Structures are given as structure tokens and as C-alpha cells.
Amino acid sequence: MKNREAEQNKQATFNKGKSREKDPLPSWNNGQAKQTIIEFIKKVTDPGNAQFVAMEDRIAVFDNDGTLWTEQPYYSQMAFLLDRIDDLALQHPKWKKEQPFKALLQRDLKNALSGGLKAISEMIMATHAGMTTSDFDKLIKAWISKALHPRFEKLYSECVFLPMLQVLEYFKSSGFRNYIVSGGGIDFIRPWSKAIYGIPPSQVIGSSIKTQYKIVDGQPQLWRLPEINFIDDEEGKPVGIFANIGQQPIAAFGNSDGDIQMLEWVTSREPSLGMIIKHDDALREWSYTKDTLLGKLDHALVMASDKNWIITSMKNDWRTIFSFMD
């Protein structure tokens, strides 16, 4: 009883300290998806509701590529990798004949990715390792500050889904801790996650390569090694979440079959919210489900009804997609 009263007082104090917008999701059209998010926030933040959740247990996890920003015609990290391949090609003349590098130099992504995890690992090792963590951080910050998306000709930092930025802010203002849970590289996302999403580096979970502590010229350094440490995709997502947070989140947002296990685990408890972003707007972004090289949405779409996951249609549920289109 005392714990309940303490939580009520804590929530009341929190509510006084925040400003409530008339519409927390102005870039969303009125519909089931928007209403489900608002109703979920109301019930888990209302001390009088049976499904009230204490603030320390309010955790939301978000896939990155295709969920928070665009992932077509290829992932942003792939764009970085392609630029790195071009920059390093003169130092590696054999790449013109060796796969997957030959395909990358020719921008033939279908063949480059046909080698699966082995080929992807080779690409990452050749372009992301052999330097300190500090040097890699600087490299990413320099790239993200000037790299342009090939279709929109805008910075990648501008190709963020405005409706999802509003969700992040809505959850944060409601006492949630937001985490990025991405199949992409953790050290690729951390340098810019705070500036773009308001999510600090410590709340980013992703794939990683191994690092090693060294003393170089009397200075302690962490060096990035050409070895995969962890793949944060499919079943790796809930494993990565628990390893980094130690708690089961109560909300999860994804957009592809790579998010199935994360959505399953998060929504296996109550209360919980599971949402899938469906790319079905070819005019403003892209339209694709299972017939795509990246971001395949097939089994998750079929499972959504039985699992009570909400499908968000970009075309029907989002009033605008990018801020530069608003």
C-alpha cells in the first residue's frame, strides 16, 4: 500500500513538471495506430489504472533502419561502407577482382550481399576495423555531417520519420527510457543518436566488433579488431536487450521480420505494446514488404493479428513522413 502511494505521489510530481500538448502526435492521422499509442501511454502512466507501470520499469525499444529513418535503397551504414570502399580502393587494387568488393565498387548490392553473413563480415572488417574507437567515432561524425541520401538529396540526419520522432518525445515525456535496438553497428549509431533522436549512446544496442585495450606511445587506447563480437538481429535482439538493460521492455517498435523475436518477447507480458511500421507509400517514401533485398516484412505481417501487434501504414496513418515534406 505504501509503495502504491509513493508511486502515485511520484507520478503526480512528474505530471506537474511536464507540459501536456493537446495532440502529442500531430504528424499522425487519427486512426487505430495513433489511438492505440495514446491509450497505452494513458493507462501505464495513470496510478489509478490496474495496468499502471512504475517509471523505472517504463522501457521502450525501437529498431532503427526502416523504423526511425529510411532504409532504402540501402541501409545508411551500407552507404557509409560504400563511401569507405571508394576511399580505400586505391590501397587495395585486388578489390577490383575480388568479391564482395568488386560488386560493391560496381554498386551491385544484390551480388555483394548474396554471400550472406560471411560477405557482410568481410566488408565490415575491411572498412570498420584497424583503428581506435576514437578515430572511428570521428570518422562517423564527419560522414553523417555531410552524407546525402541518394533519392532525397538531404542529409541522412534529415531522413528521419517525423511521426516517430514525436513518438520518441511522447514516450520520453511520459517517463519512458527509449532504447535503439538495431541490427546495425552500435558504434555507427552512437556518435549521432543523441543529436538526431535524443537517445544517449548508453541507450543504444546494436551489432558490434571486438575491441582490444592497448598502450600506444604511452597512451591507453581501444582498438577495433577484425572480428565480429555480436549480431543484434532476430533472436539476437532480445538477448542484446536483456544483456544491456537487464529488464523486459513494455513497448517495441519494428518494421521487418528481423524484429519478430524482439516483438514476441516484449509483448509476452502485460501491459505491453507492439507496433510494426509498414512501408506502403511509394510516392513519399517506398512501398515494399517481402519482395525486397532489405527490410523484408513477411512473417511478421502474418503474425501481427494473432500477436495483437498494431500495423502502422505510412500511407494512411502518417500525415507527413519527413520534416522537409511538412
Secondary structure, 3 states (H helix, E strand, C coil): CHHHHHHHHHHHHHHHCCCCCCCCCCCECCCHHHHHHHHHHHHHHCCCCCCCCCHHHCEEEECCECCCECCCCCCHHHHHHHHHHHHHHHHCHHHHCCCCHHHHHCCCHHHHHCCHHHHHHHHHHHHHCCCEHHHHHHHHHHHHCCCECCCCCCEHHHCEEHHHHHHHHHHHHCCCEEEEEEEEEHHHHHHHHHHHHCCCHHHEEEEEEEEEEEEECCEEEEEEEEEEEECCCCCHHHHHHHHHHCCCCCEEEECCHHHHHHHHHHCCCCCCEEEEEECECCCCCCECCCCCCCCCCCHHHHHHHHHCCEEEEHHHHECCCEHHHC
